[in-house]
Amino acid sequence: MRDHLPNTRSIKYKALYSWMIGKINDGSFAYKEKLPSEAALCEQFQISRQTVRNAMDRLCQEGYIERVKGSGSFVTKPVRIREKTVGILFLTISGYINANILNGIEEVLTGQGYSILLELSHNRIANEARFLQKMLTSNVSGLIIEGTKSSFPTPNEELYRRLARLKIPYVFVHNGYSNVEAPAILWDDRRVSYELTERLIHAGHKKIAGLFKFDEMQGVNRYLGYIDALMDHQLEIEENFIGWYGDSDQADEIRRKNSYADRFAMDILDRCSALICYNDLIACHIIRHYIANGVSIPEQLSVASFDNSDVTKLYNLQRIPSVTHPKEEMGRRAASLLMEYIENPSLDPSEKRILTL
């Protein structure tokens, strides 16, 4: 039975190229095997000889095939058979978000017979690089990645390019990089931050502070939503009411973050009536600091946050106003999107495709 390319009447060389790569990767065209002739491909897919030639030229340039004068084209790149395993890189799994996202990922992947290889970057660029290098020499079918320090361009750009050249698809979750073209599943942080800020404005607050994480895309977008809402309601933007922090799960950086958050919280106390925090974790830390210093919450200051998690229970606090994060659904969507690329090699995993929740 013949294989068929989608939309063969308007096929471009890129689609034929992707089809050939898929056949090489799944072993249909084995190492050193002779490929169908240009004439045979033209007849099979009803495409021009120039279209076939363009695809074969690219395969040859990338080392997948070689042309032998008078004999034809042969597969020259041995390809490992992909295992039904997906590599996952998170910043941490100790937080209350990623554990739930992982549950959503597992639900989809295990239902398709895939296993999971989980590693953590601890928000360290070098750890992400080691993970990517490991994946380049593995037999994984694909990757789901939470980018490290994602508000900045990644210095690991070349490793992502190598993944793309090897046709190992990867999907970002939570974030992505400005210098890496790839599919991503994102929460619409800018929109939800706008809505949270507007909710406080409608409650009568005019002086609203914000504490955001500068080294993650989510923090920057939550800041932008906060600014958008203030501007749309003609409220003054006070730079002294805006705080920034970055951290990892390293003890020294956690101490520095907490120390800065404590100082910022006390500094804005008598000048603001509300504070928006980057997430529930930092919000709970600040509330505990306020309570320890005799500040009544929310009577003296309203604290709002993101994620609507159960982390407040760990701090023995009442639930604070917080926007619900679609944790499990984000995981399910990320896994389902990756499966599209695994099951359809003709899709280009190096093209940016952003899906928001």
C-alpha positions as CSV (number, residue, x, y, z in Angstrom):
1,M,0.0,0.0,0.0
2,R,1.4,3.4,-1.0
3,D,2.1,6.2,1.4
4,H,0.5,9.5,0.6
5,L,1.5,13.1,1.5
6,P,-1.1,15.5,2.7
7,N,-2.5,17.9,0.1
8,T,-0.4,16.4,-2.7
9,R,-1.7,18.8,-5.3
10,S,0.0,21.7,-3.6
11,I,2.9,19.8,-2.0
12,K,6.1,21.7,-1.5
13,Y,9.6,20.2,-1.2
14,K,9.5,20.8,2.6
15,A,6.6,18.4,3.0
16,L,8.4,15.7,1.0
17,Y,11.5,16.4,3.0
18,S,9.6,15.8,6.3
19,W,8.0,12.6,4.9
20,M,11.5,11.3,4.0
21,I,12.9,12.2,7.4
22,G,9.9,10.4,9.0
23,K,10.6,7.2,7.0
24,I,14.3,7.3,7.9
25,N,13.6,7.9,11.6
26,D,11.1,5.1,11.9
27,G,13.3,2.7,10.0
28,S,11.2,2.4,6.9
29,F,14.2,3.5,4.9
30,A,17.1,1.7,6.7
31,Y,20.7,2.7,7.0
32,K,22.5,2.1,3.7
33,E,19.2,1.3,1.9
34,K,18.7,2.6,-1.6
35,L,15.9,5.2,-1.8
36,P,13.2,5.4,-4.5
37,S,14.3,7.2,-7.6
38,E,13.3,10.8,-8.3
39,A,11.1,9.6,-11.1
40,A,9.3,7.1,-8.7
41,L,8.7,9.8,-6.2
42,C,7.4,12.2,-8.8
43,E,4.9,9.5,-10.0
44,Q,3.9,8.4,-6.4
45,F,3.1,11.9,-5.2
46,Q,2.3,13.6,-8.5
47,I,4.8,16.4,-8.0
48,S,7.5,17.9,-10.2
49,R,11.0,16.7,-10.5
50,Q,12.3,20.0,-9.2
51,T,10.3,19.6,-6.0
52,V,11.8,16.2,-5.4
53,R,15.3,17.4,-6.2
54,N,15.0,20.3,-3.7
55,A,14.0,17.8,-1.0
56,M,16.8,15.4,-1.8
57,D,19.3,18.2,-1.9
58,R,18.4,19.3,1.6
59,L,18.6,15.7,2.8
60,C,22.0,15.4,1.3
61,Q,23.2,18.6,2.8
62,E,22.1,17.5,6.3
63,G,23.8,14.2,5.9
64,Y,20.8,11.9,5.8
65,I,21.5,10.6,2.3
66,E,24.2,10.5,-0.3
67,R,24.0,10.3,-4.0
68,V,26.1,7.8,-5.9
69,K,26.4,8.6,-9.6
70,G,24.9,5.9,-11.7
71,S,23.5,4.1,-8.6
72,G,21.0,6.4,-6.9
73,S,20.5,7.8,-3.4
74,F,21.2,5.9,-0.2
75,V,20.5,6.5,3.5
76,T,23.8,7.4,5.2
77,K,22.6,8.4,8.7
78,P,22.0,5.6,11.1
79,V,19.0,6.6,13.3
80,R,18.3,5.1,16.6
81,I,14.8,3.7,17.1
82,R,12.9,6.0,19.4
83,E,11.8,4.6,22.7
84,K,8.3,5.4,24.0
85,T,9.8,7.8,26.6
86,V,9.4,11.5,27.0
87,G,12.0,13.6,28.8
88,I,10.7,16.3,31.1
89,L,12.6,19.2,32.5
90,F,11.1,21.4,35.3
91,L,12.7,24.1,37.4
92,T,11.6,22.2,40.5
93,I,9.0,19.7,41.5
94,S,8.8,20.8,45.1
95,G,6.4,23.6,44.2
96,Y,2.7,23.3,44.2
97,I,2.3,24.0,40.4
98,N,4.6,21.6,38.7
99,A,3.5,18.5,40.6
100,N,0.0,19.1,39.3
101,I,1.2,19.8,35.8
102,L,3.1,16.5,35.9
103,N,-0.1,14.7,36.9
104,G,-1.8,16.1,33.7
105,I,1.2,15.1,31.6
106,E,1.3,11.6,33.0
107,E,-2.5,11.2,32.4
108,V,-2.0,11.7,28.6
109,L,1.3,10.0,28.1
110,T,0.7,6.9,30.1
111,G,-2.6,6.5,28.3
112,Q,-0.6,6.4,25.1
113,G,1.9,3.8,26.5
114,Y,4.8,6.3,27.1
115,S,7.0,6.5,30.2
116,I,8.5,9.7,31.7
117,L,12.1,10.7,32.4
118,L,12.0,13.6,34.8
119,E,14.9,15.9,35.6
120,L,15.2,19.3,37.4
121,S,17.2,22.4,36.4
122,H,16.8,24.3,39.7
123,N,16.7,27.4,37.5
124,R,20.3,26.9,36.5
125,I,21.3,27.3,32.8
126,A,24.1,24.8,33.1
127,N,21.7,22.2,34.4
128,E,19.4,22.7,31.5
129,A,22.4,22.4,29.1
130,R,23.4,19.1,30.7
131,F,19.8,17.8,30.3
132,L,19.6,18.8,26.6
133,Q,23.0,17.2,25.9
134,K,21.8,14.0,27.5
135,M,18.6,14.1,25.5
136,L,20.6,14.5,22.3
137,T,22.3,11.2,22.8
138,S,19.2,9.4,24.1
139,N,16.4,7.6,22.4
140,V,13.5,9.7,23.7
141,S,10.6,10.4,21.5
142,G,10.2,14.0,22.6
143,L,10.6,16.6,25.4
144,I,8.5,18.8,27.6
145,I,10.5,21.7,29.0
146,E,10.1,24.5,31.5
147,G,12.6,27.1,30.4
148,T,15.3,28.3,32.7
149,K,15.4,32.1,33.4
150,S,13.0,32.4,30.6
151,S,12.6,36.1,30.6
152,F,16.1,36.2,28.9
153,P,17.3,34.7,25.6
154,T,18.8,31.3,26.3
155,P,22.5,30.6,25.8
156,N,21.5,27.0,25.1
157,E,20.1,28.0,21.7
158,E,22.5,25.8,19.7
159,L,21.4,22.7,21.7
160,Y,17.8,23.4,20.8
161,R,18.8,23.7,17.2
162,R,20.5,20.3,17.4
163,L,17.4,18.8,18.8
164,A,15.4,20.2,15.9
165,R,18.0,18.9,13.4
166,L,17.6,15.4,14.9
167,K,13.8,15.7,14.7
168,I,13.4,15.4,18.4
169,P,10.3,17.4,19.1
170,Y,10.0,19.6,22.2
171,V,7.2,21.6,23.7
172,F,7.7,24.4,26.3
173,V,5.3,24.6,29.2
174,H,4.8,27.8,31.3
175,N,7.2,29.8,29.1
176,G,9.6,29.7,26.2
177,Y,12.5,31.7,24.8
178,S,12.7,34.7,22.5
179,N,15.5,33.1,20.6
180,V,14.1,29.6,20.2
181,E,11.2,28.8,17.8
182,A,9.1,26.1,19.3
183,P,5.6,25.1,20.4
184,A,4.5,26.3,23.9
185,I,1.6,25.9,26.2
186,L,1.2,29.1,28.3
187,W,-1.2,30.6,30.8
188,D,-2.3,34.0,29.7
189,D,-0.4,35.7,32.6
190,R,-0.8,39.2,31.2
191,R,-4.6,38.8,31.0
192,V,-5.1,37.2,34.4
193,S,-2.9,39.8,36.0
194,Y,-4.9,42.6,34.4
195,E,-8.1,41.0,35.7
196,L,-6.7,40.6,39.2
197,T,-5.5,44.3,39.3
198,E,-8.8,45.5,38.0
199,R,-10.6,43.5,40.7
200,L,-8.6,45.4,43.3
201,I,-9.3,48.7,41.6
202,H,-13.0,48.0,41.5
203,A,-12.8,47.3,45.3
204,G,-11.6,50.9,45.8
205,H,-7.9,50.5,45.9
206,K,-5.9,53.3,44.2
207,K,-2.4,52.6,45.5
208,I,-1.6,49.1,44.5
209,A,1.9,47.7,44.8
210,G,3.3,44.7,42.8
211,L,6.1,42.2,43.6
212,F,7.1,40.2,40.5
213,K,9.8,37.7,39.5
214,F,12.1,39.2,36.9
215,D,13.9,36.1,35.6
216,E,10.7,34.2,34.4
217,M,8.5,35.1,31.5
218,Q,5.5,34.7,33.7
219,G,6.7,37.4,36.1
220,V,7.3,39.9,33.3
221,N,3.9,39.2,31.8
222,R,2.2,39.6,35.2
223,Y,3.9,42.9,35.6
224,L,2.7,44.0,32.1
225,G,-0.9,43.1,33.0
226,Y,-0.7,45.0,36.2
227,I,0.7,48.1,34.4
228,D,-2.0,47.8,31.7
229,A,-4.8,47.8,34.3
230,L,-3.3,50.9,36.1
231,M,-3.0,52.8,32.9
232,D,-6.5,51.9,31.6
233,H,-7.9,53.2,34.9
234,Q,-5.8,56.4,34.8
235,L,-3.9,55.4,38.0
236,E,-0.4,56.7,38.5
237,I,2.4,54.2,38.1
238,E,4.7,54.5,41.1
239,E,8.0,52.8,40.5
240,N,8.7,52.6,44.2
241,F,5.6,50.4,44.5
242,I,7.1,47.8,42.1
243,G,9.5,45.2,43.4
244,W,11.5,42.5,41.5
245,Y,13.2,39.4,42.7
246,G,14.8,36.3,41.2
247,D,15.7,33.0,42.8
248,S,16.2,29.3,42.5
249,D,15.6,26.6,45.1
250,Q,19.1,27.1,46.4
251,A,19.2,28.0,50.1
252,D,21.3,31.2,49.8
253,E,19.1,32.6,47.0
254,I,15.9,31.8,48.9
255,R,17.3,33.7,51.9
256,R,18.2,36.7,49.7
257,K,14.7,36.7,48.1
258,N,13.0,36.5,51.5
259,S,15.1,39.3,52.9
260,Y,14.3,41.5,50.0
261,A,10.6,40.7,50.1
262,D,10.4,41.5,53.8
263,R,12.0,44.9,53.3
264,F,9.8,45.7,50.3
265,A,6.7,44.7,52.2
266,M,7.4,47.0,55.1
267,D,8.4,49.8,52.8
268,I,5.1,50.0,50.9
269,L,2.9,49.3,54.0
270,D,2.0,52.9,54.8
271,R,1.8,54.0,51.2
272,C,-0.4,51.3,49.6
273,S,-3.7,49.7,50.4
274,A,-3.1,46.5,48.3
275,L,-0.2,44.3,47.1
276,I,-0.2,41.9,44.2
277,C,2.4,39.1,44.6
278,Y,3.9,37.0,41.9
279,N,2.5,33.8,43.4
280,D,1.0,32.2,46.5
281,L,4.3,31.2,47.9
282,I,5.8,34.7,48.1
283,A,2.4,36.1,49.2
284,C,2.2,33.7,52.1
285,H,5.7,34.6,53.2
286,I,4.9,38.3,53.2
287,I,1.6,37.8,55.1
288,R,3.5,35.8,57.8
289,H,6.1,38.6,58.0
290,Y,3.3,41.2,58.3
291,I,1.6,39.2,61.1
292,A,4.9,38.8,62.9
293,N,5.3,42.5,62.9
294,G,1.8,43.3,64.2
295,V,0.2,44.2,60.8
296,S,-3.5,43.2,60.4
297,I,-4.3,41.6,57.0
298,P,-6.4,42.5,55.1
299,E,-7.5,45.4,57.4
300,Q,-4.2,47.4,56.9
301,L,-3.3,45.9,53.5
302,S,-5.0,43.6,51.0
303,V,-2.6,40.9,49.6
304,A,-3.6,39.2,46.3
305,S,-1.8,36.6,44.3
306,F,-1.8,34.0,41.5
307,D,-2.4,30.2,41.5
308,N,-5.2,29.8,44.1
309,S,-3.3,26.9,45.6
310,D,-3.4,25.0,48.9
311,V,0.0,26.4,49.9
312,T,-1.8,28.7,52.4
313,K,-2.6,25.6,54.5
314,L,1.1,24.9,55.0
315,Y,1.4,28.4,56.5
316,N,-1.8,28.0,58.6
317,L,-3.3,31.0,56.8
318,Q,-6.8,31.8,55.5
319,R,-7.0,31.5,51.7
320,I,-5.9,34.8,50.1
321,P,-7.6,36.3,47.0
322,S,-5.8,34.4,44.2
323,V,-6.4,33.6,40.5
324,T,-6.8,29.9,39.8
325,H,-4.0,28.3,37.7
326,P,-5.1,25.6,35.2
327,K,-2.4,23.2,36.4
328,E,-3.6,19.8,35.3
329,E,-5.1,21.1,32.1
330,M,-1.8,22.7,31.2
331,G,0.0,19.4,31.6
332,R,-2.6,17.6,29.5
333,R,-2.4,20.2,26.8
334,A,1.4,20.1,26.7
335,A,1.4,16.3,26.5
336,S,-1.3,16.2,23.8
337,L,0.6,18.9,21.7
338,L,3.8,16.9,21.9
339,M,2.0,13.8,20.8
340,E,0.9,15.6,17.7
341,Y,4.5,16.1,16.7
342,I,5.6,12.6,17.7
343,E,2.8,11.0,15.7
344,N,3.0,13.3,12.6
345,P,6.7,13.8,11.5
346,S,5.5,16.1,8.7
347,L,4.8,18.8,11.3
348,D,7.7,21.2,11.8
349,P,8.6,21.3,15.5
350,S,10.9,24.3,15.0
351,E,8.0,26.6,14.2
352,K,6.6,28.8,17.0
353,R,3.1,27.7,18.0
354,I,1.7,29.3,21.1
355,L,-1.4,27.9,22.8
356,T,-2.8,29.9,25.8
357,L,-5.1,28.8,28.6
